[in-house]
Amino acid sequence: MKSITVYTTTRCPYCVMLKNFLSDQDIPFNEVNVERDPALMQKLVNTTGQMGVPQTNVNGTWVIGFDPQQIMIALQN
């Protein structure tokens, strides 16, 4: 089973689009709202080098931004 974690903020339209995409595909995921946890946001930036959201970790593969195609590719690996 693949593990998917989507890192989001509260007012991020692309985060909503990504969550809707995953739900529409019946792909289960965990959501982590980094807006409520600045330390977690810093850890995310340190890990990926990216400030923006969404950032999605698919079994250890990072997909930055709203990129359904890359998420589907990562799920197949």
Secondary structure, DSSP 8 states (H G I E B T S, - for coil): ---EEEEE-TT-HHHHHHHHHHHHTT---EEEEGGG-HHHHHHHHHHHS--SS-EEEETTEEEESS-HHHHHHHHH-
